[in-house]
Each structure stands twice: as structure tokens, then as C-alpha cells.
Amino acid sequence: MTQETVKNLVPRFIESLKVKGRSPSTVIAYRADLEQLVAFLLTKNKPLLEQVISSDLESFRDTLLSQKYTPKSVSRKLNAVKTFFRWLVSEGLSTTDASTAVSHPKVESSLPKFLSQLEYRALRDVVRGDLRIAAMIELILQTGMRISELAALVLGDVDFDRNVIFIRAQDSRGSRKVPMNKSAKTSLSSYIQVRPRAREKTIFLTKTCRPFLVRNIRTAIDRYFRLAGIKGAKVNDLRHTFIVEQLKAGTPLVYVSQLVGHKRITTTEKYLKLIEAPDTEANVQIEEL
């Protein structure tokens, strides 16, 4: 077993994530979670990897819960820890995985939140003067793409002739193509006309011509939620709204699951609890919101 400190091993692990092509948002989250673990271990006077045992990681989990982190947040942080310790074993830096016996906190499943027609129309109204953010909102709302996928879009991913957007693989998610309806196309075209000229191929740019990062996109859209008077809404609710509206319109469950990139059909099925069964027969057209 290595005599190195956990603090020194974390950057090597983070670099391995980058080499594997993990998304920037995943890398940022894992780094923050593991830095939190390092700080906790230092309070226990356990800087060395060889000093860390399962009970230390369980104590880390329980401390987070006592600090009012939600079970879901703690579970996500624990995923980062478990991935890190599996990597240590795979690299021969540790002979045992101290995280194996550490259980996740029980997470009560909650139904996804989505916007009503009144809410997303109000959102459109307040964002109308901001072509960049308006295009972002419209793309998520009309395609169901993830915010990380939105941030990663490059100009070559959009086929305006065939009205198709190519969403590239991220982490363990495969690539896929999604149709671009008139509303999404119009909004995106309007933004591209005023988009800064830059060598950067990423579609959505900051004023300094740098890629618009996920956390900044989230902050910007959250601001417009507040301006529209939509309380408690999050960016992911736009994606949820797309799924719900498609299922309400009778779009086949399997097709909706493929459109939004769910790895399991059961993930899509939970949205059925949010709707009444459609009166019409299965509709393979994409409902425009």
C-alpha cells in the first residue's frame, strides 16, 4: 500500500477522469467532493491513504448528513469517494477498497418537477430580450437535452437543413440525434446571428468568447426563473417538462426515453405518474411546446 497522502492522490485521480473524457461538470464535482473528504480526514489526523478504513468513510457520510446535506447529495458525494477508491485499487495504489462496505444513505424517491404551460410561457416572456439565454431555454424545453449536453454543443452538431441536433457521448452516455422543431430552430438561429465571432466552436459563449460553463448557465437561467415569478424551479425542470409534455401528447414511451438519453426505460416510466393517460393513439411526432 502506498505511503502517499490522500490529498496528493486526488489530483492524479482527477487527471485520470480527464483522460477518460469525463464531462467537465463531473470532474469539477468529483474534485470538490474529494477535497471535502481530504479536509475531513485531516480533522481525524489521517492524512495517509494507508490510515483510512471503512469506518472513517462511514463517519464522513454521517457527518455530512448531520450538516444538513440531503441524502441525495450525500449519496452523490459517496459515489465520488467510491469511484476514487476503486481507482486506487486498479492503479495498484491500494490493496483493498475501504469504500466497499460503506452503504449509501436511504434516498426517498420523489417525482420530477415540471413547469405548467403558464409558467414556461411566462419564462419565455421575461427572457425574450436575451437571445442567448432564450435559445438555451428553448433548446432544453424543446429537445429535453441535459444542461451539460447544452454546454457542450458545438456549431457542427446542429444540422439546420435536416433539423437535427447531434448530442455527443458524455461519460457512460452514448451519443444520439434529436429532432429540432421550429421553435428551437428559430430561437437558436436568432442567437447565432448575434453570437460573437470567435475561433471557439462551442455554440454558447460568454461575452469574452469563452465557453459558457454549466454552473454559469444554471445561474443565468435561475435568474430568469425568479424574474418570471416561478418559485423553486431548477434548470432540470425544463427537461422534465419536455418529457411530461411528450408523454401527455401520446408520444411512445420508448421513443421519449431514446430522445432524452435515459439508459433505463424505468427512468422514463416514473414520469407517467405525473400525467393522465392520453386520449389519443400513440403519436410519433414531437410535440412543440
C-alpha positions in Angstrom: 0.0 0.0 0.0 1.3 3.5 -0.8 2.6 5.8 1.8 1.2 8.8 -0.1 -1.3 11.2 1.3 -4.9 11.2 0.1 -4.5 14.9 -0.7 -1.7 14.1 -3.2 -3.5 11.3 -4.8 -6.7 13.2 -5.6 -5.1 15.3 -8.4 -3.8 12.2 -10.1 -7.3 10.7 -9.9 -8.9 13.9 -11.3 -6.4 13.8 -14.2 -7.4 10.2 -15.0 -11.0 11.4 -15.3 -10.0 14.0 -17.8 -8.0 11.4 -19.8 -11.1 9.2 -19.9 -13.1 12.1 -21.3 -15.4 12.6 -18.3 -17.5 15.7 -18.6 -16.1 19.0 -17.1 -19.1 19.1 -14.7 -18.3 15.6 -13.4 -14.6 16.5 -13.0 -15.5 19.7 -11.0 -18.0 17.9 -8.8 -15.6 14.9 -8.0 -12.8 17.3 -7.2 -14.9 19.3 -4.8 -16.3 16.1 -3.1 -12.9 14.6 -2.7 -11.4 17.8 -1.3 -14.2 17.7 1.2 -13.1 14.2 2.1 -9.5 15.2 2.5 -10.4 18.1 4.8 -12.5 15.6 6.9 -9.7 13.1 7.1 -7.3 15.8 8.3 -9.6 16.6 11.2 -9.2 12.9 12.1 -5.4 13.1 11.8 -5.5 10.6 9.0 -3.6 12.2 6.0 -2.2 8.9 4.7 -4.1 6.6 2.5 -3.0 3.6 4.5 -4.6 5.0 7.6 -8.1 5.2 6.0 -10.6 2.5 6.9 -14.2 1.9 6.2 -15.4 3.4 9.5 -13.7 6.7 8.5 -15.7 6.9 5.3 -18.9 6.0 7.2 -18.1 8.8 9.6 -17.6 11.1 6.7 -21.0 10.1 5.3 -22.7 10.6 8.7 -21.0 13.9 9.3 -22.4 15.2 6.0 -25.9 14.1 7.0 -25.6 15.9 10.3 -24.6 19.0 8.5 -28.0 19.0 6.8 -26.9 17.8 3.4 -29.7 15.9 1.8 -29.4 12.1 1.5 -29.3 12.5 -2.3 -26.4 15.0 -2.1 -24.5 12.7 0.3 -25.1 9.7 -1.9 -23.7 11.7 -4.9 -20.6 12.6 -2.8 -20.2 9.0 -1.8 -20.3 7.9 -5.4 -17.2 10.1 -6.0 -15.5 8.6 -3.0 -16.2 5.0 -4.1 -15.0 5.8 -7.7 -11.8 7.2 -6.2 -11.1 4.2 -4.1 -11.8 1.8 -6.9 -9.3 3.7 -9.0 -6.7 3.4 -6.2 -7.1 -0.4 -6.3 -7.0 -0.5 -10.1 -3.8 1.5 -10.1 -2.1 -0.7 -7.5 -2.0 2.2 -5.0 -4.1 0.3 -2.5 -4.6 -3.4 -1.9 -8.1 -3.1 -0.5 -11.1 -0.8 -1.3 -12.1 0.8 2.0 -15.4 2.1 0.5 -16.9 -1.2 -0.5 -18.6 -1.8 2.8 -19.9 1.8 3.1 -23.6 2.0 2.3 -25.4 4.9 0.7 -28.0 6.8 2.8 -31.6 5.9 2.1 -32.9 8.3 -0.6 -36.6 8.7 -0.8 -37.6 8.8 -4.4 -39.5 12.0 -5.4 -41.4 12.7 -8.5 -39.7 15.1 -11.0 -40.9 18.6 -11.0 -42.1 20.3 -14.3 -43.4 23.6 -15.4 -47.0 24.3 -16.3 -47.8 25.9 -19.7 -48.5 29.2 -17.8 -45.0 29.0 -16.2 -42.9 28.3 -19.2 -44.8 30.9 -21.3 -44.0 33.4 -18.5 -40.4 32.4 -18.6 -40.3 32.9 -22.4 -41.8 36.4 -21.9 -39.1 37.6 -19.4 -36.2 36.1 -21.4 -37.2 37.4 -24.8 -34.7 40.3 -24.8 -31.8 37.9 -24.0 -31.3 35.9 -27.2 -28.5 33.7 -25.8 -30.4 32.6 -22.7 -33.7 32.4 -24.6 -32.0 29.9 -27.1 -30.7 27.8 -24.2 -34.1 27.6 -22.5 -35.8 26.8 -25.8 -33.4 24.0 -26.7 -33.8 22.3 -23.4 -37.5 22.8 -23.4 -38.0 21.5 -27.0 -35.4 18.7 -27.0 -35.1 17.5 -23.4 -31.3 17.7 -23.5 -29.3 17.9 -20.3 -27.7 21.2 -19.3 -24.2 19.5 -19.7 -25.1 18.5 -23.2 -26.3 22.0 -24.0 -23.0 23.5 -22.7 -21.0 21.0 -24.9 -22.8 21.7 -28.1 -20.6 23.0 -31.0 -21.7 24.6 -34.2 -21.1 21.4 -36.2 -23.6 19.5 -34.0 -26.6 21.3 -35.5 -27.9 20.4 -38.9 -30.2 23.3 -39.9 -31.1 21.7 -43.2 -32.3 18.4 -41.7 -33.5 20.0 -38.5 -31.4 17.6 -36.3 -29.1 18.1 -33.3 -26.3 15.6 -32.7 -25.7 15.2 -29.0 -22.2 13.7 -28.3 -21.5 10.9 -25.9 -20.7 12.0 -22.3 -19.3 9.8 -19.6 -21.2 6.5 -19.9 -23.9 8.0 -22.0 -24.0 7.3 -25.7 -24.4 9.8 -28.5 -27.8 10.4 -30.0 -29.7 12.6 -32.5 -32.7 14.6 -31.6 -35.2 16.5 -33.9 -35.1 20.3 -33.8 -38.6 21.7 -34.1 -39.5 25.2 -35.5 -39.4 26.9 -32.1 -36.0 25.6 -31.2 -34.6 26.3 -34.7 -35.9 29.9 -34.7 -34.6 30.7 -31.3 -31.1 29.1 -32.0 -30.9 30.9 -35.4 -31.6 34.2 -33.7 -28.9 33.8 -31.2 -26.3 32.6 -33.8 -26.9 35.8 -35.8 -25.7 37.8 -32.8 -23.2 35.3 -31.5 -19.7 36.8 -31.1 -17.3 35.8 -33.9 -14.7 33.5 -32.4 -12.5 30.6 -33.1 -14.2 28.7 -30.3 -16.7 26.2 -31.8 -18.8 25.9 -28.7 -22.2 27.4 -29.6 -22.9 29.3 -26.4 -20.2 31.8 -25.4 -19.6 34.3 -22.7 -19.0 38.0 -23.6 -15.3 37.2 -23.6 -15.8 34.5 -26.2 -15.2 31.6 -23.8 -17.5 28.5 -23.5 -20.5 29.1 -21.3 -19.9 26.7 -18.3 -22.7 24.6 -16.8 -22.7 26.5 -13.5 -23.0 29.8 -15.2 -25.8 28.6 -17.5 -27.6 27.4 -14.4 -27.1 30.8 -12.6 -28.3 32.7 -15.6 -31.5 30.7 -16.1 -32.2 30.7 -12.4 -32.3 34.5 -12.5 -35.0 34.4 -15.2 -37.0 31.9 -13.2 -37.0 34.5 -10.4 -37.9 37.3 -12.8 -40.8 35.2 -14.1 -42.0 34.5 -10.5 -41.5 30.8 -10.8 -40.6 29.7 -7.3 -38.5 26.6 -6.6 -37.8 25.9 -10.3 -34.5 24.5 -11.5 -33.0 24.2 -14.9 -33.6 20.4 -15.0 -37.3 21.1 -14.7 -37.2 22.3 -18.3 -36.0 18.8 -19.3 -38.7 17.3 -17.1 -41.3 19.5 -18.8 -40.3 18.2 -22.2 -40.7 14.6 -21.1 -44.0 15.2 -19.4 -45.5 17.1 -22.4 -44.4 14.4 -24.9 -46.0 11.6 -22.8 -49.1 13.7 -22.4 -49.3 14.1 -26.2 -49.1 10.3 -26.6 -45.5 10.0 -27.9 -44.4 6.4 -27.3 -42.6 5.9 -24.0 -39.6 4.1 -25.6 -39.1 6.9 -28.2 -39.2 9.6 -25.4 -36.7 7.5 -23.5 -34.4 7.4 -26.5 -34.8 11.2 -27.2 -33.7 12.2 -23.7 -30.9 9.6 -23.4 -32.3 7.6 -20.5 -30.2 4.4 -20.0 -33.2 2.6 -18.5 -36.8 2.7 -19.6 -37.8 2.6 -15.9 -36.4 6.1 -15.5 -38.8 7.4 -18.1 -41.7 5.4 -16.7 -41.7 7.3 -13.5 -42.9 10.4 -15.4 -46.1 8.5 -16.2 -47.2 9.1 -12.6 -47.3 12.8 -13.4 -49.8 12.6 -16.3 -53.2 11.2 -17.1 -53.3 8.6 -19.9 -53.5 10.4 -23.2 -56.9 10.1 -25.0 -55.2 9.8 -28.4 -53.3 6.9 -30.0 -49.5 6.8 -29.9 -48.1 9.8 -31.7 -44.6 9.6 -33.1 -44.4 13.3 -33.8 -42.6 15.6 -31.3 -45.0 17.9 -29.5 -44.0 21.5 -29.8 -44.2 23.4 -26.5 
